[in-house]
């Protein structure tokens, strides 16, 4: 696929394997131009009645879904979160708009994109399931998720403002490893 897009004239970064934060998948990413990852907090088992989530805060497990994604990063390559969300109906989903952008900024990630199946609703009552009610993976009708989208730039700014102005010795040590 890389050859096809290069033959079409594209010269930017090419990446793949934006899921499965496992050692095997991470090894597959080592020769890519950039590393991309998708990550979700409290994934649902389905939309049907009886579907389950754990309903716990991401802070309670020290943002495990973010740390799993972060562990796939290869130093020296751009790191992109191509999809993330803290899913409806978890009562702590407001954490996503604050915690993920701040974490990404502090870790110096290159791009962050919240997943949004059906991010725009032109009118209520559309005939599509994801545009009739608040659902997991869809933030168009979810006021908490929409507010999180508006807070994300503030979270990033706060994280950047709190950074030290002099380089930490940690990045140098990491480069030597």
N, C-alpha and C positions, 0 to 999 in steps of 0.2 A: 504494500500500500504506500509506503514511503516513496518508492520509485515513481509511482503513478502521480502523486501530488508534486513531486520534484519536477517530473517531466512537464507538468502543467505550469511550471514557473514559480511554485510556492517555495520560498526560501526560509521560512520561519521554523520554529521548533515543532517537532513531531513526537507524539507520545501515544501510549496505549496502556492497557492493563490498569484501569483506574478503580479496580476493586480487589478484593481479597488481600488483606494485609498479612500475607504469609511469607515465609522465607523464600519459598519457590517462586511466588509471583514477584517478590522484590528482586530476585536474581534476574528475572526476565526483563526488569526495567533498567538494568545497569548500562545497557548500550543505547538507551533512548536519549533524545535531546533534552527531555524534561521528565519529571515524575509527576503524575497526576493521581489523585486518590478521591474516592467517594467515601463518606462516612455519615452514619446516622445514629442518633441516640434513641433508644427505645423503639426499635423497628416493630411493626405490627405483623401479626400472623395472617392478616387478611381483612377484608371489608365486611365479611358476613357476620351475622350475630354470633357471639361467642368468641370473637377475635380478642386477643389479649396483648397487653403491654405490661411492663412492670410498674410504671407510674412513679418512678423514683427520680430524684434530682441527679443531674450529671455531676454536681459538686460532691455528692455523697460518695461517688467512686472516683473522685479526682479527675473528672473529665476523661474517662477511659476511652470513649469513642474518638476523642481528639488525639489522645496519646497513641492509640493504635495507628491512626493515619500518619502521625508524625514519625513513627518508627519506620515508615517505608521510604523516607527521604534519603536521597543520595547526596552527600555533600558535593558542592561544586556544580550542581544541576538546578535549574529552576524547579520550584516545588509549587504545585497548583492543587487546590482542593476544588474539584470540578462539581461536586455535589455535597451538600451537608444539610442537615436539618435535625431538629429536636422535635419529634413528631406529635401532632395532635393525636390523641386526647390526653397526653401526659400533662398534668397540671403544672409542671415546671418548665414548659416549653419556652417561656419568656427568657430563660437563661441563654438560649441560642443566640439571640441578637446582641447580647452583651459579651458572653464568654468566648465564643468562637472567634469573632473579629479581634478581640484583645489578644487572645492566645496566638492567633496567626501573625499579628503585628509584632508581638514580642519574640516570636520564633523567626521573624524575617521571611515569612512565606511570600511567594511572588504573586499569587492570585487566589481569590476566595469567591466562590459562587454558590449561593444558596440554591438548593434544588427547588424548582417551581413548576410542577406539572400544572398547567392551567393557571399561570400567574396573573392573567388578566380576565376579568369578567366584564363583558360589555353591557350585560343586563341580567337581572335575576330571572330565574325560571327557565334558563336555557335547558335544552333536552339532554344534556350530558351529565352523567352522574357526578363528575368532579366539579360541576358548576351549579349544583343544587344545594349542597350542604358542606359544612366544614369536614374535610377528610384528611387522613394522613397523606403526606407528600404533596399536598396542594395548599398554597397559602393565600390564594386570591380572596377567599371568603373568611379567612381567619384573622380577626383583628389583632390578636396577640402576635402572630407571625408577621403581619404587615407592620406593626409597631417595631418589631425587631429589625426589620429591614431599614427602617428610618433611624434606629439607634446604632446600627453597625458603624457608620462613619464616626460617630461620637466615641464608640468603644475603641476604634483604631487610633483616633486622635489622642485619647487618654493614655493608651498604652505607649504610644510614641513619645508623648510628653514626659512620661515617667522614666524613659530610658536614660541610662547614664550618657553623658556627652563624650566620655573617653572610652575607648574600646576596652572590653573585658579581656582578661588573659584566656578565658575559656575557648573562644574561637581559634586562637593560635594553638592551644593544646589539642583541640579536636583535629586541626589540620595536620599536626605531626603524627597522629595516630594513623 
